[in-house]
Amino acid sequence: MLSSTACPDYSGKSRLSAAKAGFAGKYFSLLFSILVFTAIQTYSQDTILVPTDYLTIQAGIDAAQNGDMVLVDDGTYLENINYLGKAITVASNFIIDGDTNHISNTIIDGSEPSNPDSASVVTFNSGEDTTSVLCGFTITGGSGTLIPGQTARQGGGVLCYESGTRIEYNIIENNEIVCQQVARGGGISVSNMSPDPHYTYVIIENNKIRNNRCESSELNVSSAGVHLRGEGRIVNNHILNNEAECNGVPGNNRNSFGAGIICGWGGGGFALVKIYDNFIANNRALSNNGAAIGGGVDIQYTICDFRGNTVKDNRVSGAPVAFGGGMRVLYSSLSSSFITDNNFINNGPLDVSVMVLGGGLLTVQTKNLTVEKNSFQFNSGIIGGGMYLSADSAISVRNNKFLQNNATDYGGGIAIEDCSPLIENNLVAGNTSWWGGGVAISSTGKKSNDNSGINLQMMMSGGLGEITSENNVTNTLPSPLKKNTNLITEPLLINNTIVDDSATAQGGGIYTEYSQPTILNTILWGNTAAQDSQIYVLNDTILVEYSNVQGGWTGEGNIDEYPLFVVGDTLFHLLNSSLCIDSGIDSIQIAGNWYYAPLNDIDEETRPYGNGFDMGSDEWHPEPGVELENAIVPVSFELLQNYPNPFNPSTTIEFALPTPGFVSLSIFNILGEKVATPVSEYLAAGSYKYYWNAKGLTSGVYLYNLEAGNIILVRKMILIR
């Protein structure tokens, strides 16, 4: 078997030290400890050459034994292959020399299957695991496999059924499933049909999955790119221009899910999926007579770690409504799930006539979900241009940037409905909407003259066949502008910067109705609306304290002062003369409940810096550099203890010089390796202060060393992440 490092990356640099000549003999040894393998293993491997030893790839697989490699020369192979349960590597010469031309020049074309109902290009269906590796091919021309006993055709390019695999460094393109059945996974379909979500595991890494398509005329469609029912990891792939379309007859209410990626589990418990560092762009989920859900990504019944991805230019078009232009998360899990360090850019409706809830991201009935350090920009929808939270519990939205998103109705940056999230350290700027340009908050109910509503069954249905019947949901998700107090929404908004947002009607900064939000340590400034530019309240009980609200607001610790942002800074950092500095509160008790300011700001710098917590998402810190604090000549050299200590990630170091001279201040890790030299210059006599940021360094003990002439002073400090 080969690990994920067995193939070189697309940079063209080989990860194997053996030259192609090393494969000339049929037997050779691979030392898994050489350079690239995380686990040290050594074994003999038989290399089968195609077409030298066997004319077809399948013939090579038939002859292979566990541990063998089927090495395929450049060319087009018009066949559909099956691994037959073997722990083998099937690879192009890309695995030898890292030349990416081998990937595009070694083509497995499955467009002429011997059986039209078994038309996946590559099939794993005999209990394989991640020791079965597919590497370095163009996979094309597949039309999927009709699964016996099910109304589903799936896996146009690759089918992995009740099995695992490792799929890496391939181009999977121009595969198409068009059928009357459920259509799943135009590029890749993985289905674990056992009751155990941990039964199989797949690895999908470093592939280009593009221009694949799924279409059904009768039933649901689940992802034209990657369909994953089960556990695995999807890492560093380009998932582009895939289209999932439900082209149903009037009245069948069929839906299209997750055009780029869908991860869903329909059995008991939750599957675990890691989705890292992918570029997910220009995918489309379409339905002409039902809902379109998750233009880029759809996550259902899954413990998901979604991190470092770019979700861009994905589109949804449903009738009458669509959900999650960039991404939807439904029933994330009872365990912690994360959406972290992603960019959601320009996702939303296919055209302006389409109604979309959650242009960038929609979360529905999730639990223990953390959404942090993401950027939402230029996304659009009818409700929640950047993000729409609905009926979630224990959800945190922190350290995100919501910039220039648009909602035609409600919540340009963020829409919150029927849930009480923690919203902290977010920058909400330049967003637009009819109501609530920055943030809109509402509780369940219906507007007195609006009886439409949106069917929550349609919104929640899994689209994986086996899920839908288990939901048993009959309630509805109401339309915008709720007018009922059956469920109280009580979000906590703390240390946010909400600026330069605009609403056509009410609440340029915040619009809230029939809810009870608490707003602390927050800046609301420069927002515009026809009525109540900063905060609009309709039949709410709202508490605003220790906040800077333009035009003023009743509440303890509130101020009405221009924030003094750094001129031209799109992230709205504070100048050192801002009255927002040290004007926040670290904790407060309200109605018997304690609320606490976050210990780090949007830049992950330590709060507080100075005498108190600042208002807004940014805690003011001086720019790194040495400052003369006092020109009075000290009597001796001194190196003071840094503060705060422990710290994360910034701290202040002070020292004193009785004589002028060249001074060096250096930072060392516990191994004695120098990691930084903050000061290296000639300084006059006096007392100095240096602000140091340890961003990028790991937790641990560090030494800071001051050298001045023949004087050397050393102290210890502790970085805690």
Residue pairs with C-beta under 8 A, 6 or more apart in sequence:
1 67
1 87
1 89
1 130
1 131
1 132
1 133
2 89
2 131
2 133
2 135
2 166
3 32
3 36
3 37
3 38
3 39
4 166
4 168
4 203
4 205
5 15
5 36
5 37
5 38
6 15
6 16
6 36
6 37
6 89
6 95
6 133
6 135
6 168
7 15
7 91
7 94
7 95
7 135
7 136
7 168
7 169
7 206
8 14
8 15
8 16
8 94
8 95
8 98
8 169
9 15
9 98
9 169
9 206
10 100
10 169
10 206
11 98
12 98
12 99
12 100
13 98
14 96
14 97
14 98
15 35
15 36
15 98
16 34
16 36
16 95
16 96
17 34
17 35
18 28
18 30
18 96
19 96
19 97
20 93
20 96
20 97
22 28
23 47
23 49
23 71
23 96
25 47
26 46
26 47
26 48
27 44
27 45
27 46
27 47
28 44
28 45
28 47
29 42
29 43
29 44
29 45
30 42
30 43
30 45
31 42
32 39
32 40
32 41
32 42
33 40
33 41
33 42
43 67
44 67
45 67
45 68
45 69
46 64
46 65
46 67
46 68
46 69
47 68
47 69
47 71
48 54
48 60
48 63
48 64
48 68
48 69
48 70
48 71
49 60
49 71
49 73
50 56
50 57
50 59
50 60
50 70
50 71
50 72
50 73
50 77
51 73
51 75
52 73
53 60
53 63
54 60
54 63
56 77
56 79
57 70
57 72
57 77
57 79
57 81
57 90
57 108
58 79
58 80
58 81
58 82
60 70
60 72
60 90
61 70
61 81
61 82
61 83
61 84
61 86
61 88
61 90
62 84
64 70
64 86
64 88
65 86
65 88
66 86
66 87
66 88
66 131
67 87
67 88
68 86
68 88
68 89
69 88
69 89
69 90
69 91
70 88
70 89
70 90
70 91
71 91
71 92
71 93
71 95
71 96
72 90
72 91
72 92
72 93
72 106
72 137
73 92
73 93
73 106
74 92
74 93
74 102
74 105
74 106
75 105
75 106
75 107
76 107
76 109
77 106
77 107
77 108
77 109
78 109
78 111
78 112
79 108
79 109
79 110
80 110
80 113
80 114
80 118
80 119
80 120
80 121
80 122
80 123
80 142
81 90
81 108
81 121
81 122
81 123
82 122
82 123
82 124
82 125
82 126
83 90
83 122
83 123
83 124
83 126
83 128
83 132
83 165
84 126
85 126
85 127
85 128
85 163
86 128
86 132
87 128
87 129
87 131
87 132
88 132
88 133
89 95
89 132
89 133
89 135
90 133
90 134
90 135
91 133
91 134
91 135
91 136
91 137
92 102
92 103
92 105
92 106
92 135
92 136
92 137
93 99
93 102
93 106
93 136
94 100
94 102
94 103
94 106
94 135
94 136
94 169
95 135
95 136
102 136
103 136
103 137
103 138
103 169
103 170
103 171
104 138
104 171
105 138
106 136
106 137
106 138
107 137
107 138
107 140
108 121
108 122
108 137
108 138
108 139
108 140
109 121
109 140
109 141
110 119
110 120
110 121
110 122
110 139
110 140
110 141
110 142
110 143
110 157
110 175
111 140
111 141
111 142
111 143
112 141
113 119
113 143
116 143
117 145
117 146
117 153
118 145
118 146
119 142
119 143
119 144
119 145
119 156
120 142
120 144
120 145
120 154
120 155
120 156
120 157
120 158
120 159
120 189
121 139
121 140
121 141
121 142
121 156
121 157
121 158
121 175
122 134
122 139
122 157
122 158
122 159
123 145
123 155
123 158
123 159
123 160
123 161
124 132
124 158
124 159
124 160
124 161
124 163
124 164
124 165
125 159
125 160
125 161
125 162
125 163
126 163
127 162
127 163
128 160
128 163
128 164
128 165
129 163
129 164
129 165
129 200
129 201
130 164
130 165
130 166
130 201
130 202
130 203
131 166
132 163
132 164
132 165
132 166
133 165
133 166
133 167
133 168
134 158
134 165
134 166
134 167
134 168
134 170
135 166
135 168
135 169
135 170
136 169
136 170
137 170
137 171
138 170
138 171
138 172
138 173
139 157
139 158
139 170
139 171
139 172
139 173
139 175
140 157
140 171
140 172
140 173
140 174
140 175
141 174
141 175
142 155
142 156
142 157
142 158
142 175
142 176
143 153
143 156
143 175
143 176
143 177
143 178
144 153
144 154
144 155
144 156
144 159
144 175
144 177
144 179
144 183
144 185
144 186
144 189
145 153
145 154
145 155
145 159
145 161
146 152
146 153
146 179
146 181
147 153
147 154
147 161
147 191
150 181
150 182
150 465
151 181
151 182
151 219
151 465
152 181
152 182
152 183
152 184
152 465
153 177
153 179
153 181
153 182
153 183
153 184
154 177
154 182
154 183
154 184
154 185
154 189
154 191
154 227
155 161
155 184
155 185
155 188
155 189
155 227
156 175
156 176
156 177
156 185
156 186
156 187
156 189
156 212
156 213
156 214
157 172
157 173
157 175
157 186
157 187
157 188
157 209
157 212
158 165
158 167
158 172
158 185
158 187
158 188
158 189
159 185
159 189
160 188
160 189
160 190
160 191
160 200
160 202
161 189
161 191
161 193
162 191
162 192
162 193
162 194
162 199
162 200
163 200
164 200
164 201
164 202
164 232
165 202
165 203
166 202
166 203
166 205
167 188
167 202
167 203
167 204
167 205
167 207
168 203
168 204
168 205
168 206
168 207
169 205
169 206
169 207
170 207
170 208
171 207
171 208
171 210
172 187
172 188
172 207
172 208
172 209
172 210
172 212
173 187
173 208
173 209
173 210
173 211
173 212
174 211
174 212
175 186
175 187
175 212
175 213
176 186
176 212
176 213
176 214
176 215
177 183
177 184
177 185
177 186
177 213
177 214
177 215
178 213
178 214
178 215
178 216
179 215
179 216
179 217
180 216
180 217
180 218
180 219
181 216
181 218
181 219
182 216
182 219
182 220
182 221
182 222
182 465
183 214
183 215
183 216
183 219
183 220
183 221
183 222
183 244
184 191
184 214
184 221
184 222
184 223
184 227
184 464
185 214
185 222
185 223
185 224
185 225
185 226
185 227
186 212
186 213
186 214
186 223
186 224
186 225
186 242
186 244
187 209
187 210
187 212
187 224
187 225
187 226
187 239
187 242
188 204
188 209
188 225
188 226
188 227
188 228
189 223
189 227
190 200
190 202
190 226
190 227
190 228
190 229
190 230
190 232
191 227
191 229
191 230
192 199
192 200
192 229
192 230
192 231
192 271
193 229
193 466
194 200
194 267
195 267
195 268
196 267
196 269
197 230
197 231
197 265
197 267
197 269
197 270
197 271
197 272
198 231
198 271
198 272
199 230
200 230
200 231
200 232
201 230
201 231
201 232
202 228
202 230
202 231
202 232
202 233
203 232
203 233
203 235
204 226
204 228
204 232
204 233
204 234
204 235
204 237
205 233
205 234
205 235
205 236
205 237
206 235
206 236
206 237
207 237
207 238
208 237
208 238
208 240
209 225
209 226
209 237
209 238
209 239
209 240
209 242
210 238
210 239
210 240
210 241
210 242
211 240
211 241
211 242
212 224
212 225
212 242
212 243
213 224
213 242
213 243
213 244
213 245
214 221
214 222
214 223
214 224
214 243
214 244
214 245
215 221
215 244
215 245
215 246
215 247
216 245
216 246
216 247
216 248
216 254
217 247
217 248
217 249
218 248
218 249
218 252
218 254
219 246
219 248
219 254
219 465
220 246
220 254
220 255
220 256
220 257
220 290
220 461
220 463
220 464
220 465
220 468
221 244
221 245
221 246
221 254
221 255
221 256
221 257
221 285
221 287
221 463
222 244
222 257
222 258
222 262
222 264
222 463
222 464
223 242
223 244
223 257
223 258
223 259
223 260
223 261
223 262
223 298
224 242
224 243
224 244
224 259
224 260
224 283
225 239
225 242
225 258
225 259
225 260
225 261
225 280
225 283
226 234
226 237
226 239
226 260
226 261
226 262
227 258
227 262
228 234
228 261
228 262
228 263
228 264
228 273
229 263
229 264
229 265
229 266
229 271
229 464
230 265
230 271
231 271
231 272
231 273
232 273
232 274
233 273
233 274
233 275
233 276
234 261
234 273
234 274
234 275
234 276
234 278
235 274
235 275
235 276
235 277
235 278
236 276
236 277
236 278
237 278
237 279
238 278
238 279
238 281
239 260
239 261
239 278
239 279
239 280
239 281
239 283
240 279
240 280
240 281
240 282
240 283
241 281
241 282
241 283
242 259
242 260
242 283
242 284
243 259
243 283
243 284
243 286
244 256
244 257
244 258
244 259
244 283
244 284
244 285
244 286
245 256
245 284
245 285
245 286
245 287
245 288
246 254
246 255
246 256
246 286
246 287
246 288
246 289
246 290
246 292
247 288
248 254
248 287
248 288
248 289
248 290
249 289
250 289
251 289
252 289
252 290
253 289
253 290
253 458
254 287
254 289
254 290
255 287
255 290
255 291
255 292
255 293
255 318
255 458
255 461
255 463
256 285
256 286
256 287
256 290
256 291
256 292
256 293
256 318
256 463
257 264
257 285
257 293
257 294
257 298
257 462
257 463
258 285
258 293
258 294
258 296
258 297
258 298
258 328
258 463
259 283
259 284
259 285
259 294
259 295
259 296
259 314
259 316
260 280
260 283
260 294
260 295
260 296
260 297
260 314
261 275
261 278
261 280
261 296
261 297
261 298
262 294
262 297
262 298
262 299
262 300
262 463
262 464
263 271
263 273
263 275
263 297
263 298
263 299
263 300
263 302
263 304
264 298
264 299
264 300
264 301
264 302
264 462
264 463
264 464
264 467
265 271
265 300
265 301
265 302
266 301
266 462
266 464
266 465
266 466
266 467
266 470
267 466
270 301
270 302
270 303
270 333
270 334
270 335
271 301
271 302
271 303
272 302
272 303
272 304
272 305
273 299
273 302
273 303
273 304
273 305
274 304
274 305
274 307
275 297
275 304
275 305
275 306
275 307
275 309
276 305
276 307
276 308
276 309
277 307
277 308
277 309
278 309
278 310
279 309
279 310
279 312
280 296
280 297
280 309
280 310
280 311
280 312
280 314
281 296
281 310
281 311
281 312
281 313
281 314
282 312
282 313
282 314
282 315
283 295
283 296
283 314
283 315
284 295
284 314
284 315
284 316
284 317
284 350
285 292
285 293
285 294
285 295
285 298
285 315
285 316
285 317
285 318
285 322
286 292
286 316
286 317
286 318
286 350
287 317
287 318
287 319
287 322
288 319
289 319
290 318
290 319
290 458
291 318
291 321
291 322
291 323
291 458
291 459
292 316
292 317
292 318
292 322
292 323
293 316
293 318
293 322
293 323
293 324
293 328
293 459
293 463
294 316
294 323
294 324
294 327
294 328
295 314
295 315
295 316
295 322
295 324
295 325
295 326
295 347
295 348
296 311
296 312
296 314
296 325
296 326
296 327
296 347
297 306
297 311
297 324
297 326
297 327
297 328
298 324
298 327
298 328
298 330
298 463
299 306
299 327
299 328
299 329
299 330
299 332
300 330
300 331
300 462
300 463
300 464
300 467
301 330
301 331
301 333
301 462
301 467
302 332
302 333
302 337
303 332
303 333
303 335
303 336
303 337
304 329
304 332
304 333
304 337
304 338
304 339
305 337
305 338
305 340
306 327
306 337
306 338
306 339
306 340
306 342
307 338
307 339
307 340
307 341
307 342
308 340
308 341
308 342
309 342
309 343
310 342
310 343
310 345
311 326
311 327
311 342
311 343
311 344
311 345
311 347
311 360
312 343
312 344
312 345
312 346
312 347
313 345
313 346
313 347
314 325
314 326
314 347
315 325
315 347
315 348
315 349
315 350
316 322
316 323
316 324
316 325
316 348
316 349
316 350
316 354
316 356
317 349
317 350
317 351
317 354
318 354
318 355
320 355
321 355
321 356
321 357
321 454
322 349
322 354
322 355
322 356
322 357
323 356
323 357
323 358
323 362
323 364
323 459
324 356
324 357
324 358
324 361
324 362
325 347
325 348
325 349
325 356
325 358
325 359
325 360
325 379
325 380
325 381
326 344
326 347
326 348
326 359
326 360
326 361
326 379
327 339
327 344
327 347
327 360
327 361
327 362
328 358
328 361
328 362
328 363
328 364
329 337
329 339
329 361
329 362
329 363
329 364
329 366
329 369
330 364
330 365
330 366
330 459
330 460
330 462
331 364
331 365
331 366
331 367
331 460
332 363
332 366
332 367
332 368
332 369
333 366
333 367
333 368
334 367
334 368
335 368
336 368
336 369
336 370
337 366
337 368
337 369
337 370
338 369
338 370
338 372
339 361
339 369
339 370
339 371
339 372
339 374
340 370
340 371
340 372
340 373
340 374
341 373
341 374
342 374
342 375
343 374
343 375
343 377
344 360
344 361
344 374
344 375
344 376
344 377
344 379
344 386
345 375
345 377
345 378
345 379
346 377
346 378
346 379
347 359
347 360
347 379
347 380
348 356
348 359
348 360
348 379
348 380
348 381
348 385
349 355
349 356
349 359
349 380
349 381
355 381
355 382
356 380
356 381
356 382
357 381
357 382
357 383
357 384
357 388
357 390
357 454
357 459
358 381
358 383
358 384
358 387
358 388
358 415
359 379
359 380
359 381
359 384
359 385
359 386
359 405
359 406
359 407
360 376
360 379
360 384
360 385
360 386
360 387
360 405
361 371
361 374
361 376
361 386
361 387
361 388
362 384
362 387
362 388
362 390
363 369
363 371
363 387
363 388
363 389
363 390
363 392
363 395
364 390
364 391
364 392
364 459
364 460
365 390
365 391
365 392
365 393
365 460
366 392
366 393
366 395
367 392
367 393
367 394
367 395
368 394
368 395
369 392
369 394
369 395
369 396
370 395
370 396
370 398
371 387
371 395
371 396
371 397
371 398
371 400
372 396
372 397
372 398
372 399
372 400
373 398
373 399
373 400
374 400
374 401
375 400
375 401
375 403
376 386
376 387
376 400
376 401
376 402
376 403
376 405
376 413
377 386
377 401
377 402
377 403
377 404
377 405
378 403
378 404
378 405
379 385
379 386
379 405
379 406
380 405
380 406
380 407
380 408
381 388
381 406
381 407
381 408
382 407
382 408
382 409
382 410
382 480
383 407
383 409
383 410
383 411
383 415
383 417
383 440
383 480
384 407
384 410
384 411
384 414
384 415
384 440
385 405
385 406
385 407
385 411
385 412
385 413
385 431
385 432
385 433
386 402
386 405
386 412
386 413
386 414
386 431
387 397
387 400
387 402
387 413
387 414
387 415
388 411
388 414
388 415
388 417
389 395
389 397
389 414
389 415
389 416
389 417
389 419
389 421
390 417
390 418
390 419
390 477
391 417
391 418
391 419
391 477
392 419
392 421
393 419
393 420
395 419
395 421
395 422
396 421
396 422
396 424
397 414
397 421
397 422
397 423
397 424
397 426
398 422
398 423
398 424
398 425
398 426
398 598
399 424
399 425
399 426
399 600
399 602
399 604
399 617
400 426
400 427
401 426
401 427
401 429
401 571
401 602
402 413
402 414
402 426
402 427
402 428
402 429
402 431
402 438
403 427
403 429
403 430
403 431
403 570
404 429
404 430
404 431
405 412
405 413
405 431
405 432
406 412
406 431
406 432
406 433
407 415
407 431
407 432
407 433
407 434
407 436
407 440
408 433
408 434
409 433
409 434
409 435
409 480
409 481
410 433
410 434
410 435
410 436
410 440
410 442
410 480
410 481
410 511
411 433
411 435
411 436
411 439
411 440
411 511
412 431
412 432
412 433
412 436
412 437
412 438
412 440
412 501
412 502
412 503
413 428
413 431
413 437
413 438
413 439
413 498
413 501
414 423
414 426
414 428
414 438
414 439
414 440
415 436
415 439
415 440
415 441
415 442
416 423
416 439
416 440
416 441
416 442
416 489
416 491
416 515
417 441
417 442
417 443
417 444
417 482
417 489
418 442
418 443
418 444
418 487
418 489
419 489
419 491
420 489
420 490
420 491
420 492
421 491
421 492
422 491
422 492
422 494
423 439
423 491
423 492
423 493
423 494
423 496
424 492
424 493
424 494
424 495
424 496
424 598
425 495
425 496
425 598
425 600
425 601
425 602
425 617
426 496
426 497
426 602
426 617
427 496
427 497
427 571
427 572
427 602
427 617
428 438
428 439
428 496
428 497
428 498
428 499
428 501
429 438
429 497
429 498
429 499
429 500
429 501
429 570
429 572
430 500
430 501
431 437
431 438
431 501
431 502
432 501
432 502
432 503
432 504
433 440
433 503
433 504
434 503
434 504
434 505
435 480
435 481
435 503
435 505
435 506
435 507
435 511
435 536
436 503
436 506
436 507
436 510
436 511
436 512
436 536
437 501
437 502
437 503
437 507
437 508
437 509
437 527
437 528
437 529
438 498
438 501
438 508
438 509
438 510
438 527
439 493
439 498
439 509
439 510
439 511
440 507
440 510
440 511
440 512
441 489
441 491
441 510
441 511
441 512
441 513
441 515
441 517
442 480
442 481
442 482
442 489
442 512
442 513
442 514
442 515
443 482
443 484
443 485
443 486
443 487
443 488
443 489
443 513
443 514
443 515
444 478
444 482
444 484
444 486
444 487
445 478
445 482
445 483
445 484
445 485
445 486
445 514
446 453
446 478
446 479
446 482
446 483
446 484
447 479
447 480
447 481
447 482
447 483
448 483
450 479
450 481
452 479
453 476
453 477
453 478
453 479
454 476
454 477
454 478
454 479
455 476
455 477
456 473
456 475
456 476
456 477
457 471
457 473
457 474
459 477
460 471
460 473
461 467
461 468
461 471
462 468
462 471
478 484
481 513
482 513
482 514
483 513
483 514
484 514
485 514
488 515
488 516
489 514
489 515
489 516
489 517
490 515
490 516
490 517
490 518
491 515
491 517
491 518
492 517
492 518
492 520
492 595
493 510
493 517
493 518
493 519
493 520
493 522
494 518
494 519
494 520
494 521
494 522
494 595
494 597
494 598
495 520
495 521
495 522
495 584
495 597
495 598
495 601
495 613
495 615
495 616
495 617
496 522
496 523
496 616
496 617
497 522
497 523
497 572
497 602
497 616
497 617
497 618
498 509
498 510
498 522
498 523
498 524
498 525
498 527
499 509
499 523
499 524
499 525
499 526
499 527
499 563
499 565
499 572
500 526
500 527
501 508
501 509
501 527
501 528
502 508
502 527
502 528
502 529
503 511
503 527
503 528
503 529
503 530
503 536
504 529
504 530
505 529
505 530
505 531
506 529
506 530
506 531
506 532
506 536
506 538
507 529
507 531
507 532
507 533
507 535
507 536
508 527
508 528
508 529
508 532
508 533
508 534
509 524
509 527
509 533
509 534
509 535
510 517
510 519
510 524
510 534
510 535
510 536
511 536
511 538
512 535
512 536
512 537
512 538
512 540
512 542
513 537
513 538
513 539
513 540
514 538
514 539
514 540
515 540
515 542
516 540
516 541
516 542
516 543
517 540
517 542
517 543
518 542
518 543
518 590
518 595
519 542
519 543
519 544
519 545
519 547
520 544
520 545
520 546
520 547
520 584
520 585
520 588
520 595
520 597
521 546
521 547
521 584
521 585
521 597
521 613
521 614
521 615
521 616
522 544
522 547
522 548
522 615
522 616
523 547
523 548
523 563
523 580
523 615
523 616
523 617
524 534
524 535
524 547
524 548
524 549
524 550
525 534
525 548
525 549
525 550
525 562
525 563
526 550
527 533
527 534
527 550
529 536
533 550
533 551
534 549
534 550
534 551
534 553
535 542
535 544
535 549
535 553
543 555
543 590
544 553
544 554
544 555
544 558
545 555
545 556
545 557
545 558
545 585
545 588
546 555
546 556
546 557
546 558
546 583
546 584
546 585
546 588
546 615
547 553
547 555
547 557
547 558
547 559
547 615
548 558
548 559
548 560
548 561
548 563
548 579
548 580
548 583
548 615
548 616
549 558
549 559
549 560
550 560
551 560
552 558
552 560
553 560
557 583
557 584
557 585
559 579
559 580
559 583
559 615
561 579
561 580
563 572
563 574
563 578
563 579
563 580
563 615
563 616
564 574
564 575
564 577
564 578
564 579
564 580
565 572
565 573
565 574
565 575
565 578
566 572
566 573
566 574
566 575
571 602
571 618
572 616
572 617
572 618
573 618
573 620
574 580
574 581
574 614
574 616
574 618
574 620
575 620
576 620
576 622
578 614
578 620
580 614
580 615
580 616
581 610
581 614
581 620
582 608
582 610
582 611
582 612
582 613
582 614
583 612
583 614
583 615
584 597
584 612
584 613
584 614
584 615
585 597
585 612
585 613
586 596
586 597
586 608
586 612
586 613
587 594
587 595
587 596
587 597
588 594
588 595
589 595
597 607
597 613
598 607
599 606
599 607
599 648
600 606
600 607
600 619
600 648
601 607
601 614
601 617
601 618
601 619
602 617
602 618
603 618
603 619
604 648
604 649
604 695
605 619
605 621
605 649
605 650
605 693
606 619
606 644
606 647
606 648
606 649
606 650
606 651
607 613
607 614
607 619
608 614
608 619
609 619
609 620
609 621
609 650
610 620
613 619
614 620
621 650
621 691
621 693
622 691
623 691
624 678
624 690
624 691
624 692
624 693
625 690
625 691
626 665
626 678
626 679
626 681
626 683
626 688
626 689
626 690
627 688
627 689
627 690
627 691
628 683
628 684
628 686
628 687
628 688
629 654
629 686
629 687
629 688
629 689
630 686
630 687
631 684
631 686
632 686
632 687
633 658
633 685
633 686
634 656
634 657
634 658
634 685
634 686
634 687
635 658
636 656
636 658
637 655
637 656
637 657
637 658
637 706
637 708
637 711
637 713
638 655
638 656
638 713
639 653
639 655
639 704
639 706
639 713
639 714
639 715
640 653
640 654
640 655
640 656
640 715
641 715
641 717
642 651
642 652
642 653
642 654
642 692
642 704
642 715
642 717
643 651
643 652
644 651
645 651
645 717
645 718
646 717
646 718
646 719
646 720
647 694
647 717
647 718
647 719
647 720
648 694
648 719
648 720
648 721
649 693
649 694
649 695
649 697
649 719
649 721
650 691
650 692
650 693
650 694
650 695
651 691
651 692
651 694
651 717
652 689
652 690
652 691
652 692
653 665
653 678
653 689
653 690
653 692
653 704
654 687
654 688
654 689
654 690
655 663
655 665
655 687
655 688
655 690
655 706
655 713
656 686
656 687
656 688
657 663
657 683
657 684
657 685
657 686
657 687
657 688
657 708
658 685
659 685
659 708
659 709
660 682
660 683
660 684
660 685
661 682
661 683
661 708
661 709
662 681
662 682
662 683
662 708
662 709
663 679
663 680
663 681
663 682
663 683
663 706
663 707
663 708
664 677
664 679
664 680
664 705
664 706
664 707
664 708
665 677
665 678
665 679
665 680
665 690
665 704
665 705
665 706
665 707
666 674
666 676
666 677
666 678
666 704
666 705
666 707
667 674
667 675
667 676
667 677
667 678
667 692
667 694
667 702
667 703
667 704
667 705
668 674
668 675
668 702
668 703
668 704
668 705
669 675
669 697
669 700
669 701
669 702
669 703
670 700
670 701
670 702
670 703
675 697
675 702
676 692
676 694
678 690
678 692
679 690
694 702
694 719
697 719
698 719
698 721
699 719
699 720
699 721
700 718
700 719
701 716
701 717
701 718
702 716
702 717
702 718
702 719
703 714
703 715
703 716
703 717
704 714
704 715
704 716
704 717
705 712
705 713
705 714
706 712
706 713
706 714
